[in-house]
Amino acid sequence: MNNLYQELKAQNSKIADIKYALSVLSWDQETYMPPKGKQFRAQQIATLSELAHNKFTAKEYNDLLYKIDTKNLSETEKRNVELLKIDIEKLKKIPGSFIVELSNAISNAYHAWMTAKKENNFKLFEKELGQIIDLQRKKADIVGYEQHPYDALMDDYEPNAKVADIDILFADVRQKLQPLLNKIMAAQQVDDSFMYGHFDKDKQWNFGIEILKKMGYDMDAGRQDISAHPFTTTFSPQDVRVTTRIDESNFYDMLWSCIHEGGHALYEQGLPAEEYGLPCGEAVSLGIHESQSRFYENNLGRSFSFWKANYQDLQKVFPDAFAKVSLDEFYKAINIVKPSLIRTDADELTYHFHIMIRYELEKQLIEGTLNVKDAKEAWNAKYKEYLNIDVPNDSKGILQDIHWSHGSFGYFPTYSLGSFYTAQFDAKIHTELANYQNDIENNNLSNVLNWLRKNVHQYGRFYYSNDLCKKATGEPLNFSYFMQYAENKYGKIYGV
């Protein structure tokens, strides 16, 4: 191995050490930190963030990176160098003064959003949101783009994604998924009332742990805890942690949080440990990350085969709720399709209309074809058009998400991309694993995990998302796989 590359690897390992130490502090902040620790914890996080940034942007690091002769390196080593140069050149374009300005604006916007949401008044957030949008436009200009300023913002979350491609996907959602949704809405609705009642917290917790283990989540390389908002965090492939939340009156909450975050965690546990601190040891994008959580949550976790293997165990844990409910009734209930106000509560079909609404509004706000003062009216109109829902107030409407107050423009499309990638991976898995259905019905999930390890996890950032999809499935992302999955699954459930 090239001596300079070895030094680069060592430097990146140190930077990763700082970043993951920062992650430990953030994880603790969301789980076990006592309330009085907030002030110094914020200071500690800021100090480590600055330290990691300074080490990565230091002249010594830059000089080392550009001194490396890549001709004798392996393909993975060459790709690491290439991606690090892309990362550092993008970072170097953004002046420190802009980072400070954006950080201050985000802090102000977050507090304004909190107040506006509490007061149920979007006008209290308009000014700060306008400042965030102005800075996002400025950032797009600083970083640079070829076709649309939103491309530059998406690149932070889904590298190489373009508005031109995302537009086509959401046109498919309108033209192909909308007719299916209309048919489902006209059909007889399924009953899921038995999913609400009383479900003992400890029993839910224990059942969730067992499901995580069956998925293949390595408890010796991770753990589960409780948090207000479920999340996955990683400190290395040997230490990947998940959190869940438990509502004793709603069984949906804990179960799907466990399975969803478990999918994220399996991806992180499957990244190559030998690439620690380097791009090829990191997840390729939020879209691919979401594809892993959505695969386990929806394609596998909400499948009939999965519950054929696990429903009797669930009935034993909660006999009062499920003893008289058939497997078929349970399966239909966990796949209920019903338009709702809140994105995070949406089913796997209507969810994409929530995302499309946000994408369309973000794009218009960034390109300047929609003014902030008109955003609420546009939001409400789109909910009526796409989901036939009247938005009753601002808190349940345009103020429901935290993303804009964090300056996270370009993030939302990754949620839908994850589901679309998942459907394509799932179709390929079914063709390549002859005993797939039988395996799932017998709680043997190791073969499907091995397929994901081989075709997705092991590559880290070596490929861009769409290139990874093409390598794994034989073609770039194709929305028709999601439609085939949706029509087959929900056609049977709703008889349409």
C-alpha positions as MATLAB code, in Angstrom:
seq = 'MNNLYQELKAQNSKIADIKYALSVLSWDQETYMPPKGKQFRAQQIATLSELAHNKFTAKEYNDLLYKIDTKNLSETEKRNVELLKIDIEKLKKIPGSFIVELSNAISNAYHAWMTAKKENNFKLFEKELGQIIDLQRKKADIVGYEQHPYDALMDDYEPNAKVADIDILFADVRQKLQPLLNKIMAAQQVDDSFMYGHFDKDKQWNFGIEILKKMGYDMDAGRQDISAHPFTTTFSPQDVRVTTRIDESNFYDMLWSCIHEGGHALYEQGLPAEEYGLPCGEAVSLGIHESQSRFYENNLGRSFSFWKANYQDLQKVFPDAFAKVSLDEFYKAINIVKPSLIRTDADELTYHFHIMIRYELEKQLIEGTLNVKDAKEAWNAKYKEYLNIDVPNDSKGILQDIHWSHGSFGYFPTYSLGSFYTAQFDAKIHTELANYQNDIENNNLSNVLNWLRKNVHQYGRFYYSNDLCKKATGEPLNFSYFMQYAENKYGKIYGV';
ca = [
       0.000    0.000    0.000;
       1.195    3.499   -0.852;
       2.803    5.110    2.240;
       1.008    8.394    1.645;
      -2.295    6.549    1.354;
      -1.566    4.833    4.671;
      -1.022    8.244    6.243;
      -4.274    9.491    4.680;
      -6.100    6.504    6.116;
      -4.642    7.216    9.561;
      -5.668   10.873    9.376;
      -9.191    9.962    8.318;
      -9.426    7.454   11.123;
      -8.620   10.219   13.620;
     -11.224   12.522   12.061;
     -13.756    9.693   12.246;
     -12.857    9.136   15.912;
     -13.810   12.737   16.647;
     -17.028   12.547   14.609;
     -18.145    9.319   16.246;
     -17.287   10.660   19.710;
     -19.572   13.534   18.751;
     -22.215   10.984   17.784;
     -21.937    9.320   21.194;
     -22.655   12.676   22.849;
     -25.622   13.244   20.543;
     -26.981    9.740   21.213;
     -26.648   10.273   24.966;
     -28.400   13.626   24.634;
     -31.434   11.883   23.124;
     -31.498    8.976   25.570;
     -29.905    9.261   29.027;
     -28.510   12.772   29.527;
     -29.932   14.531   32.608;
     -31.845   17.758   31.824;
     -29.264   20.035   33.424;
     -26.583   18.778   31.037;
     -27.950   20.674   28.037;
     -25.759   23.776   28.247;
     -22.372   22.098   28.462;
     -23.434   19.331   26.085;
     -24.135   21.941   23.403;
     -20.675   23.397   24.075;
     -19.034   19.957   23.888;
     -20.763   19.131   20.605;
     -19.753   22.495   19.114;
     -16.127   22.000   20.177;
     -15.841   18.537   18.640;
     -17.645   19.665   15.454;
     -15.164   22.493   15.015;
     -12.222   20.189   15.732;
     -13.311   17.655   13.106;
     -13.952   20.404   10.543;
     -10.564   22.011   11.172;
      -8.680   18.719   10.815;
     -10.425   17.922    7.530;
      -9.875   21.374    6.035;
      -6.319   21.890    7.355;
      -3.632   22.696    4.788;
      -1.566   19.690    5.935;
      -4.466   17.329    5.200;
      -5.159   18.955    1.840;
      -1.485   18.718    0.836;
      -1.358   15.048    1.815;
      -4.493   14.218   -0.163;
      -3.213   15.832   -3.357;
       0.282   14.344   -3.092;
      -1.014   10.778   -3.410;
      -0.233    9.060   -6.698;
      -3.239    6.828   -7.351;
      -1.862    4.720  -10.201;
      -0.671    1.916   -7.913;
      -3.687    1.942   -5.619;
      -6.557   -0.554   -5.634;
      -9.881    0.504   -7.158;
     -11.366    1.062   -3.699;
      -8.375    3.143   -2.620;
      -8.581    5.226   -5.787;
     -12.287    5.807   -5.201;
     -11.637    6.897   -1.612;
      -9.133    9.492   -2.813;
     -11.498   10.660   -5.547;
     -14.449   11.042   -3.183;
     -12.375   12.794   -0.529;
     -11.271   15.331   -3.137;
     -14.895   15.894   -4.140;
     -15.869   16.361   -0.488;
     -13.040   18.732    0.329;
     -13.422   20.825   -2.822;
     -17.115   21.295   -2.081;
     -16.330   22.269    1.510;
     -13.611   24.700    0.426;
     -16.104   26.589   -1.728;
     -18.175   27.519    1.314;
     -16.607   30.404    3.280;
     -16.579   30.302    7.060;
     -18.596   33.497    7.193;
     -21.433   31.777    5.324;
     -21.370   28.780    7.694;
     -21.692   31.154   10.669;
     -24.487   33.098    8.958;
     -26.410   29.913    8.128;
     -25.884   28.481   11.625;
     -27.300   31.630   13.221;
     -30.231   31.675   10.799;
     -31.026   28.022   11.564;
     -30.927   28.702   15.300;
     -33.351   31.613   14.886;
     -35.560   29.651   12.493;
     -35.788   26.669   14.837;
     -36.995   28.800   17.742;
     -39.403   30.687   15.474;
     -40.769   27.376   14.151;
     -41.249   26.070   17.693;
     -43.179   29.201   18.645;
     -45.210   29.211   15.429;
     -46.129   25.539   15.829;
     -47.158   26.077   19.441;
     -49.180   29.167   18.518;
     -50.532   27.479   15.374;
     -49.545   30.492   13.276;
     -47.349   30.178   10.162;
     -46.875   33.956    9.999;
     -44.628   33.720   13.069;
     -42.227   31.601   10.999;
     -42.459   33.391    7.629;
     -39.610   35.863    8.150;
     -37.120   33.267    9.410;
     -38.113   30.759    6.726;
     -37.551   33.447    4.098;
     -34.040   34.002    5.461;
     -33.311   30.268    5.353;
     -34.492   30.064    1.736;
     -32.367   33.062    0.726;
     -29.339   31.377    2.264;
     -30.147   28.052    0.568;
     -30.235   29.860   -2.793;
     -26.931   31.497   -1.934;
     -25.477   28.120   -0.988;
     -26.585   26.644   -4.317;
     -24.813   29.485   -6.129;
     -21.656   29.026   -4.047;
     -21.492   25.260   -4.557;
     -22.586   25.481   -8.185;
     -25.042   23.590  -10.355;
     -25.661   22.974  -14.039;
     -29.431   22.890  -14.405;
     -31.424   23.734  -11.276;
     -30.364   25.277   -7.929;
     -32.231   22.524   -6.093;
     -29.754   20.015   -7.572;
     -27.006   21.550   -5.425;
     -29.108   21.172   -2.280;
     -30.134   17.560   -2.969;
     -26.471   16.689   -3.444;
     -25.927   16.919    0.324;
     -28.317   14.018    0.843;
     -28.499   12.172   -2.477;
     -25.238   12.803   -4.383;
     -25.676   13.104   -8.142;
     -29.498   13.324   -7.958;
     -31.070   15.810  -10.386;
     -34.388   17.627  -10.458;
     -34.913   16.408  -14.019;
     -34.924   12.780  -12.789;
     -36.943   13.403   -9.617;
     -39.581   15.250  -11.672;
     -40.084   12.126  -13.772;
     -40.514    9.932  -10.689;
     -43.147   12.191   -9.155;
     -44.916   12.510  -12.505;
     -45.228    8.716  -12.289;
     -46.638    9.054   -8.775;
     -49.337   11.406  -10.090;
     -50.102    9.482  -13.267;
     -49.788    5.868  -12.038;
     -50.069    5.723   -8.263;
     -52.942    8.227   -8.000;
     -55.384    6.034  -10.007;
     -54.571    3.034   -7.769;
     -55.128    5.148   -4.663;
     -58.483    6.350   -6.044;
     -59.597    2.718   -6.547;
     -58.553    1.793   -3.018;
     -60.441    4.756   -1.575;
     -63.592    3.622   -3.412;
     -63.258    0.061   -2.103;
     -64.461   -1.282    1.246;
     -62.025   -0.205    3.942;
     -60.321   -2.704    6.232;
     -60.652   -2.716   10.015;
     -57.623   -1.943   12.186;
     -59.428   -1.002   15.412;
     -57.817   -3.920   17.262;
     -54.420   -2.248   16.850;
     -55.518    0.289   19.450;
     -56.189   -0.706   23.061;
     -53.800   -1.480   25.891;
     -50.432   -3.053   25.149;
     -48.090   -3.447   28.106;
     -44.860   -1.488   27.638;
     -42.509   -4.249   28.763;
     -44.208   -6.870   26.622;
     -43.971   -4.592   23.580;
     -40.283   -3.983   24.312;
     -39.457   -7.683   24.597;
     -41.358   -8.529   21.421;
     -39.529   -5.761   19.547;
     -36.149   -7.075   20.710;
     -37.015  -10.551   19.449;
     -38.019   -9.154   16.047;
     -34.717   -7.258   15.798;
     -32.797  -10.448   16.532;
     -34.773  -12.374   13.905;
     -33.923   -9.660   11.357;
     -30.237  -10.337   11.976;
     -29.446   -7.262   14.062;
     -26.268   -8.084   15.982;
     -26.960   -7.244   19.634;
     -23.238   -7.657   20.385;
     -22.638   -4.765   17.974;
     -25.584   -2.633   19.008;
     -28.396   -1.971   21.457;
     -31.885   -0.524   21.583;
     -33.059    2.295   23.840;
     -36.064    4.596   24.207;
     -36.220    8.098   22.714;
     -38.937   10.604   21.840;
     -38.150   10.241   18.145;
     -36.800    6.850   16.964;
     -33.419    7.009   15.246;
     -30.337    4.989   14.357;
     -26.819    6.115   15.150;
     -23.493    4.520   14.366;
     -20.050    4.782   15.946;
     -18.550    1.994   13.806;
     -19.909   -1.130   12.097;
     -19.338   -2.854   15.459;
     -21.431   -0.327   17.417;
     -24.702    0.640   15.747;
     -27.565    1.644   18.044;
     -31.276    2.072   17.548;
     -34.037    3.679   19.577;
     -37.771    3.169   19.624;
     -40.765    4.688   21.363;
     -43.665    2.915   23.009;
     -47.300    3.989   23.202;
     -49.294    1.569   25.334;
     -52.499    2.489   23.474;
     -51.097    2.094   19.939;
     -49.265   -1.075   18.927;
     -48.166    0.388   15.583;
     -45.674    2.806   17.116;
     -43.143    0.482   18.717;
     -43.284   -2.367   16.211;
     -42.670   -0.354   13.058;
     -40.089    1.855   14.765;
     -38.108   -1.265   15.719;
     -38.288   -2.789   12.259;
     -37.612    0.478   10.412;
     -34.633    1.486   12.535;
     -33.441   -2.115   12.488;
     -33.220   -1.899    8.702;
     -31.081    1.230    8.962;
     -28.885   -0.470   11.540;
     -28.352   -3.615    9.455;
     -26.993   -1.401    6.678;
     -24.549    0.300    9.037;
     -23.462   -3.038   10.552;
     -22.838   -4.314    7.023;
     -20.480   -1.515    5.957;
     -16.832   -2.632    5.586;
     -15.002   -2.109    8.892;
     -11.650   -2.005    7.088;
     -12.779    1.256    5.441;
     -13.459    2.970    8.783;
     -13.263    6.738    8.392;
     -13.099    6.564    4.585;
     -15.874    7.168    2.020;
     -16.115    3.490    1.092;
     -16.898    2.770    4.733;
     -19.883    5.147    4.735;
     -23.460    4.889    3.485;
     -23.828    6.051   -0.110;
     -26.891    8.260    0.386;
     -30.009    8.841    2.427;
     -32.091    7.321   -0.374;
     -30.227    4.015   -0.223;
     -30.243    4.172    3.576;
     -34.007    4.625    3.482;
     -34.286    1.741    1.032;
     -32.890   -0.575    3.684;
     -35.248    0.570    6.421;
     -38.245    0.538    4.049;
     -37.389   -2.932    2.811;
     -37.568   -4.359    6.315;
     -40.496   -2.213    7.418;
     -42.759   -2.591    4.374;
     -41.678   -5.207    1.861;
     -40.676   -7.750    4.479;
     -42.171   -6.588    7.792;
     -45.641   -5.960    6.389;
     -45.651   -9.097    4.245;
     -48.034  -12.005    4.801;
     -45.104  -14.448    4.865;
     -43.370  -12.596    7.713;
     -46.459  -12.712    9.896;
     -47.221  -16.287    8.960;
     -43.996  -16.980   10.848;
     -44.546  -14.553   13.746;
     -48.255  -13.961   14.298;
     -48.834  -16.860   16.687;
     -46.060  -15.518   18.921;
     -47.713  -12.106   18.886;
     -51.081  -13.633   19.794;
     -49.476  -15.334   22.811;
     -47.978  -12.046   23.992;
     -51.212  -10.060   23.536;
     -54.090  -12.579   23.608;
     -56.705   -9.978   24.599;
     -56.000   -7.945   21.455;
     -55.246  -10.600   18.855;
     -56.542  -14.030   19.956;
     -59.781  -13.601   18.019;
     -58.166  -11.745   15.087;
     -57.191  -13.951   12.147;
     -53.842  -13.687   10.409;
     -55.607  -12.403    7.296;
     -57.376   -9.680    9.281;
     -54.126   -8.680   10.973;
     -52.280   -8.583    7.649;
     -54.901   -6.310    6.111;
     -54.898   -4.039    9.169;
     -51.141   -3.443    9.133;
     -51.420   -2.527    5.447;
     -54.382   -0.171    5.764;
     -54.399    2.676    3.222;
     -56.012    5.857    4.460;
     -55.120    9.468    3.566;
     -53.991   11.361    6.650;
     -52.779   14.806    7.601;
     -49.458   13.852    9.150;
     -46.599   12.559    6.991;
     -45.041   10.387    9.674;
     -48.346    8.564   10.232;
     -48.950    7.861    6.537;
     -49.230    4.400    4.979;
     -46.734    3.285    2.344;
     -48.857    4.484   -0.608;
     -50.189    7.875    0.522;
     -46.760    8.635    2.016;
     -45.392    9.533   -1.407;
     -47.994   12.238   -1.900;
     -46.829   13.856    1.329;
     -43.279   13.795   -0.023;
     -44.294   15.033   -3.468;
     -46.076   18.023   -1.931;
     -42.952   19.009   -0.005;
     -40.693   18.456   -2.998;
     -42.836   20.595   -5.286;
     -43.050   23.414   -2.739;
     -39.325   23.316   -1.932;
     -38.395   23.425   -5.588;
     -40.694   26.415   -6.198;
     -39.417   28.252   -3.125;
     -35.786   27.769   -4.164;
     -36.338   28.748   -7.804;
     -38.371   31.782   -6.698;
     -41.678   30.883   -8.367;
     -43.400   30.686   -4.958;
     -43.181   33.370   -2.266;
     -42.955   32.355    1.378;
     -46.090   34.341    2.205;
     -48.030   32.152   -0.260;
     -46.535   28.829    0.859;
     -49.286   27.987    3.354;
     -52.021   28.453    0.764;
     -50.060   26.360   -1.740;
     -49.525   23.620    0.869;
     -53.227   23.434    1.701;
     -54.225   23.420   -1.964;
     -51.907   20.512   -2.747;
     -53.243   18.457    0.165;
     -56.729   18.961   -1.184;
     -55.665   18.126   -4.746;
     -53.576   15.020   -4.044;
     -55.144   13.528   -0.887;
     -58.558   15.217   -0.761;
     -57.757   16.469    2.726;
     -58.744   19.833    4.191;
     -55.909   21.085    6.379;
     -57.507   22.301    9.631;
     -54.632   24.395   10.971;
     -50.999   25.379   10.501;
     -49.567   23.034   13.158;
     -50.967   19.988   11.383;
     -50.217   21.528    8.008;
     -47.201   23.498    6.849;
     -45.621   23.580   10.335;
     -45.689   19.822   10.995;
     -42.093   19.080    9.892;
     -38.902   20.327   11.511;
     -36.803   20.037    8.323;
     -37.173   23.583    6.981;
     -36.228   25.144   10.307;
     -33.021   23.055   10.157;
     -32.274   24.301    6.645;
     -32.710   20.765    5.278;
     -33.879   21.625    1.775;
     -33.349   18.733   -0.631;
     -33.855   16.077    2.052;
     -37.489   15.057    1.488;
     -37.110   13.318   -1.916;
     -34.807   10.726   -0.345;
     -37.767    9.258    1.560;
     -39.598    8.327   -1.627;
     -36.418    7.315   -3.418;
     -35.850    4.792   -0.633;
     -39.186    3.071   -1.284;
     -38.641    3.035   -5.039;
     -35.146    1.537   -4.709;
     -36.559   -0.999   -2.247;
     -39.176   -2.270   -4.690;
     -36.503   -2.823   -7.331;
     -34.156   -4.598   -4.902;
     -37.079   -6.710   -3.666;
     -38.000   -7.788   -7.198;
     -34.407   -8.840   -7.857;
     -34.192  -10.715   -4.559;
     -37.290  -12.722   -5.491;
     -35.700  -13.773   -8.788;
     -32.317  -14.673   -7.293;
     -33.395  -16.408   -4.069;
     -35.449  -19.418   -5.131;
     -36.540  -20.220   -1.563;
     -37.192  -16.620   -0.537;
     -40.865  -17.070    0.382;
     -40.233  -20.313    2.236;
     -37.308  -18.760    4.100;
     -39.414  -15.857    5.336;
     -42.249  -18.150    6.425;
     -39.728  -20.087    8.523;
     -38.070  -16.998   10.050;
     -34.885  -17.613    8.096;
     -33.918  -14.060    7.168;
     -30.202  -14.742    6.763;
     -30.289  -15.326    3.000;
     -31.998  -12.020    2.248;
     -29.590  -10.194    4.578;
     -26.654  -11.840    2.822;
     -28.044  -10.640   -0.526;
     -28.208   -7.070    0.786;
     -24.728   -7.359    2.275;
     -23.328   -8.579   -1.052;
     -25.195   -6.207   -3.372;
     -25.654   -3.030   -1.314;
     -23.888   -2.822    2.046;
     -20.335   -3.858    1.167;
     -19.748   -1.038   -1.319;
     -20.178    1.972    0.965;
     -19.922    5.082   -1.228;
     -18.001    3.371   -4.023;
     -20.996    3.792   -6.379;
     -23.530    6.576   -6.607;
     -27.052    5.423   -5.743;
     -28.345    4.889   -9.254;
     -25.131    3.136  -10.305;
     -25.416    0.863   -7.277;
     -29.016    0.112   -8.228;
     -27.921   -0.756  -11.766;
     -25.142   -3.035  -10.497;
     -27.484   -4.812   -8.073;
     -30.550   -5.140  -10.320;
     -29.291   -4.751  -13.888;
     -30.957   -1.381  -14.557;
     -31.187    2.146  -13.156;
     -34.035    3.119  -10.867;
     -37.348    2.248  -12.513;
     -40.640    3.315  -10.893;
     -42.516    0.473  -12.555;
     -41.160   -1.953   -9.914;
     -42.842    0.016   -7.173;
     -46.110    0.080   -9.102;
     -45.950   -3.677   -9.694;
     -45.362   -4.213   -5.975;
     -48.185   -1.825   -4.977;
     -50.706   -3.177   -7.478;
     -50.005   -6.801   -6.564;
     -50.089   -6.285   -2.812;
     -52.945   -3.803   -2.480;
     -54.940   -5.199   -5.358;
     -55.299   -8.396   -3.336;
     -55.966   -6.641   -0.034;
     -58.630   -4.296   -1.418;
     -59.909   -6.379   -4.329;
     -59.127   -3.737   -6.941;
];
